[in-house]
């Protein structure tokens, strides 16, 4: 029977395998037809940062493929690098879609998440895989039940149940952040429970939020589930890294494609 750290890691490995599968072949479209040219200063700056981050990720992946023990070292910071590349590209896309420059300034990280949520809700941004853009309240997401031991199955990542489980897991990370921001440790009072219920009913997320919340998890919260070697073997670590990078690459490619289309619309 696997240890606690092994079980938690295998669950997360299934989640990143699921994400890689869901994002594979992704494309983005929009009914918007923006025509006016915009300033390229921030676009060029963020595109340069995205390209530099991409090269860094490629180097890490190559090193990890040569020696899987190196994958045990990089497994904690790959989610951070992957998120930042996506963030740079999402910021550019949002700006090109409707002129919203939130990603380029203070509060840009959560601002981009809100901007994407609004674009999806208003049917102004469509994903070829609706599983990714499906938005649900935290209350709805939390109704999902995971059968005991199912998340450890080597084929669990191929199921729709795993998609729901990924949403549930990142909703837990989102709630941890929400509680910390309000200095809520437990729901022991009526006021805290009322605040929680309102949060559950009004807050939403979708699978584009995965990379953001995983970055928050490994960057600021804890790395217990990536505590190698106790979490698993070097091969396990490489499998995690490879799938994480594959999922991020598929999303990044879709973002880059629509950015080119939007720039052409605006004659930029």
C-alpha positions as CSV (number, residue, x, y, z in Angstrom):
1,X,0.0,0.0,0.0
2,X,1.5,3.4,-1.0
3,X,2.5,5.9,1.7
4,X,0.5,9.1,2.3
5,X,3.0,11.2,0.3
6,X,3.0,8.6,-2.6
7,X,-0.8,8.5,-2.7
8,X,-1.1,12.3,-2.8
9,X,1.5,12.5,-5.5
10,X,-0.1,9.8,-7.6
11,X,-3.4,11.7,-7.4
12,X,-1.7,14.8,-8.6
13,X,0.0,12.8,-11.4
14,X,-3.4,11.7,-12.6
15,X,-4.5,15.3,-12.5
16,X,-1.7,16.6,-14.7
17,X,-2.1,13.7,-17.1
18,X,-5.8,14.7,-17.3
19,X,-4.9,18.3,-17.9
20,X,-2.4,17.3,-20.7
21,X,-5.1,15.2,-22.3
22,X,-7.8,17.9,-22.0
23,X,-5.6,20.6,-23.5
24,X,-4.2,18.5,-26.4
25,X,-5.1,20.0,-29.7
26,X,-6.8,23.0,-28.2
27,X,-7.9,25.9,-30.3
28,X,-9.4,29.3,-29.3
29,X,-11.9,31.4,-31.3
30,X,-13.8,34.6,-30.8
31,X,-16.8,36.3,-32.4
32,X,-15.2,39.7,-31.7
33,X,-13.8,41.6,-34.7
34,X,-11.4,44.2,-33.2
35,X,-9.9,46.5,-35.9
36,X,-8.1,49.4,-34.3
37,X,-4.3,49.2,-33.7
38,X,-3.1,49.2,-30.1
39,X,0.2,50.1,-28.5
40,X,2.8,47.3,-28.9
41,X,5.0,48.2,-26.0
42,X,3.6,45.8,-23.4
43,X,2.7,43.2,-26.1
44,X,6.4,43.1,-27.2
45,X,7.6,43.0,-23.6
46,X,5.4,40.2,-22.5
47,X,6.0,38.2,-25.7
48,X,9.7,38.4,-25.1
49,X,9.2,37.2,-21.5
50,X,7.0,34.4,-22.7
51,X,9.6,33.3,-25.3
52,X,12.4,33.4,-22.7
53,X,10.4,31.4,-20.3
54,X,9.6,28.9,-23.0
55,X,13.3,28.4,-23.8
56,X,14.0,27.9,-20.1
57,X,11.2,25.2,-19.8
58,X,12.6,23.4,-22.9
59,X,16.1,23.3,-21.3
60,X,14.6,21.9,-18.1
61,X,12.6,19.3,-19.9
62,X,15.6,18.1,-22.0
63,X,17.8,17.8,-18.9
64,X,15.0,15.9,-17.1
65,X,14.6,13.5,-20.0
66,X,18.4,12.7,-20.0
67,X,18.5,12.1,-16.2
68,X,15.1,11.5,-14.5
69,X,16.7,12.2,-11.1
70,X,17.0,15.9,-12.3
71,X,13.2,15.8,-12.7
72,X,12.9,15.3,-9.0
73,X,14.7,18.7,-8.6
74,X,12.7,20.7,-11.1
75,X,9.3,19.2,-10.3
76,X,8.6,22.1,-7.8
77,X,9.4,25.0,-10.0
78,X,8.1,23.8,-13.4
79,X,4.5,24.7,-12.4
80,X,5.8,28.3,-11.7
81,X,7.6,28.6,-15.0
82,X,4.7,27.1,-17.0
83,X,2.2,29.5,-15.3
84,X,4.2,32.6,-16.0
85,X,4.5,31.8,-19.7
86,X,0.7,31.3,-19.9
87,X,0.1,34.5,-17.9
88,X,2.2,36.6,-20.3
89,X,0.3,35.1,-23.3
90,X,-3.1,35.4,-21.6
91,X,-2.4,39.1,-20.8
92,X,-1.6,39.8,-24.4
93,X,-4.7,37.9,-25.7
94,X,-7.0,39.8,-23.3
95,X,-5.5,43.1,-24.4
96,X,-5.9,42.3,-28.1
97,X,-9.5,41.1,-27.6
98,X,-10.9,44.2,-26.0
99,X,-8.2,46.6,-25.0
100,X,-8.2,45.4,-21.4
101,X,-4.6,46.0,-20.2
102,X,-5.1,44.5,-16.7
103,X,-2.5,41.9,-17.2
104,X,0.3,44.4,-17.7
105,X,-0.1,46.2,-14.3
106,X,-0.6,45.8,-10.6
107,X,-3.1,43.1,-9.7
108,X,-2.6,41.5,-13.1
109,X,-2.6,37.9,-12.1
110,X,-6.1,37.8,-10.5
111,X,-7.2,40.5,-13.0
112,X,-6.5,38.2,-15.9
113,X,-8.4,35.4,-14.3
114,X,-11.4,37.7,-13.9
115,X,-11.1,39.0,-17.4
116,X,-11.0,35.5,-18.9
117,X,-14.0,34.5,-16.8
118,X,-16.0,37.4,-18.1
119,X,-15.0,36.7,-21.7
120,X,-16.1,33.1,-21.4
121,X,-19.4,34.1,-19.7
122,X,-20.1,36.6,-22.4
123,X,-19.4,34.0,-25.2
124,X,-16.6,36.3,-26.4
125,X,-14.0,33.5,-26.1
126,X,-14.6,29.9,-27.1
127,X,-12.5,26.8,-26.4
128,X,-12.6,23.8,-28.7
129,X,-12.8,21.6,-25.6
130,X,-15.8,22.8,-23.5
131,X,-14.5,20.9,-20.5
132,X,-11.8,23.6,-20.2
133,X,-14.1,26.6,-20.3
134,X,-17.0,25.2,-18.4
135,X,-17.5,27.5,-15.4
136,X,-19.1,26.3,-12.2
137,X,-19.7,27.7,-8.7
138,X,-17.6,26.3,-5.9
139,X,-20.8,25.0,-4.4
140,X,-21.5,23.0,-7.5
141,X,-18.0,21.8,-7.9
142,X,-17.9,20.5,-4.3
143,X,-20.9,18.2,-4.9
144,X,-18.5,15.9,-6.8
145,X,-17.8,12.7,-4.9
146,X,-14.6,10.6,-5.6
147,X,-15.0,6.9,-5.0
148,X,-12.5,5.6,-2.5
149,X,-9.2,4.8,-4.2
150,X,-10.4,5.7,-7.7
151,X,-8.0,8.6,-8.0
152,X,-5.1,6.3,-7.7
153,X,-6.0,4.1,-10.6
154,X,-3.4,4.4,-13.5
155,X,-6.2,5.0,-16.0
156,X,-8.2,7.5,-13.8
157,X,-6.9,10.5,-15.8
158,X,-8.8,9.3,-18.9
159,X,-12.2,9.6,-17.2
160,X,-14.7,12.5,-17.0
161,X,-14.7,11.8,-13.3
162,X,-11.0,13.0,-13.2
163,X,-12.0,16.2,-14.9
164,X,-14.5,16.9,-12.1
165,X,-11.8,15.9,-9.5
166,X,-9.3,18.4,-10.9
167,X,-11.9,21.2,-10.6
168,X,-12.6,20.1,-7.1
169,X,-8.9,20.1,-6.1
170,X,-8.1,23.5,-7.5
171,X,-11.3,24.8,-5.8
172,X,-9.8,23.6,-2.5
173,X,-6.6,25.6,-3.3
174,X,-8.7,28.6,-4.2
175,X,-10.6,28.3,-0.9
176,X,-7.3,28.1,1.1
177,X,-6.3,31.4,-0.5
178,X,-9.6,33.0,0.2
179,X,-9.5,31.9,3.8
180,X,-6.0,33.2,4.3
181,X,-6.9,36.5,2.8
182,X,-9.7,36.9,5.4
183,X,-7.8,35.4,8.2
184,X,-10.4,32.6,8.6
185,X,-8.8,29.5,10.2
186,X,-11.9,27.5,10.8
187,X,-15.7,27.7,10.2
188,X,-16.5,27.5,13.9
189,X,-18.7,30.6,14.0
190,X,-22.0,31.4,12.3
191,X,-20.4,34.4,10.7
192,X,-17.6,32.5,9.2
193,X,-20.0,29.8,7.9
194,X,-22.2,32.4,6.4
195,X,-19.2,34.0,4.7
196,X,-18.1,30.6,3.4
197,X,-21.6,29.8,2.0
198,X,-21.8,33.1,0.2
199,X,-18.3,32.4,-1.2
200,X,-19.3,29.0,-2.4
201,X,-22.4,30.3,-4.1
202,X,-20.8,33.3,-5.9
203,X,-17.3,32.2,-6.8
204,X,-16.6,30.3,-9.9
205,X,-13.7,28.7,-11.7
206,X,-12.8,26.8,-14.9
207,X,-9.9,24.7,-16.0
208,X,-7.9,27.6,-17.3
209,X,-7.4,28.4,-13.6
210,X,-5.5,25.2,-13.0
211,X,-2.1,26.6,-13.9
212,X,-2.7,29.7,-11.7
213,X,-3.7,27.8,-8.6
214,X,-1.0,25.1,-9.0
215,X,1.5,27.9,-9.1
216,X,0.1,29.4,-5.9
217,X,0.2,25.9,-4.3
218,X,3.8,25.2,-5.0
219,X,5.1,28.7,-4.8
220,X,3.5,29.9,-1.5
221,X,1.7,27.1,0.3
222,X,3.5,23.8,0.5
223,X,5.4,21.2,-1.5
224,X,4.6,18.1,0.6
225,X,3.0,16.3,-2.3
226,X,6.2,16.8,-4.4
227,X,8.5,15.7,-1.6
228,X,10.9,13.5,-3.5
229,X,12.2,10.9,-3.1
230,X,9.4,9.9,-0.7
231,X,6.7,10.9,-3.1
232,X,7.9,8.5,-5.8
233,X,10.6,7.4,-8.2
234,X,12.7,9.5,-10.6
235,X,10.6,8.1,-13.4
236,X,7.4,9.3,-11.6
237,X,8.9,12.7,-11.3
238,X,9.7,12.9,-15.0
239,X,6.2,11.7,-15.9
240,X,4.8,14.5,-13.8
241,X,7.1,17.1,-15.3
242,X,6.5,15.9,-18.9
243,X,2.7,15.9,-18.7
244,X,2.7,19.3,-16.9
245,X,4.8,20.8,-19.7
246,X,2.7,19.1,-22.4
247,X,-0.5,20.6,-21.0
248,X,1.0,24.1,-20.7
249,X,2.5,23.8,-24.2
250,X,-0.8,22.9,-25.7
251,X,-2.5,25.9,-24.1
252,X,0.3,28.2,-24.9
253,X,0.2,27.2,-28.6
254,X,-3.6,27.9,-28.7
255,X,-2.9,31.3,-27.1
256,X,-0.1,32.1,-29.6
257,X,-2.4,31.2,-32.5
258,X,-5.2,33.4,-31.5
259,X,-2.8,36.3,-30.7
260,X,-1.5,36.1,-34.2
261,X,-5.1,36.2,-35.6
262,X,-6.0,39.2,-33.4
263,X,-2.9,41.1,-34.4
264,X,-3.8,40.5,-38.0
265,X,-7.4,41.8,-37.4
266,X,-5.9,45.0,-35.9
267,X,-3.3,45.3,-38.7
268,X,-0.5,45.1,-36.1
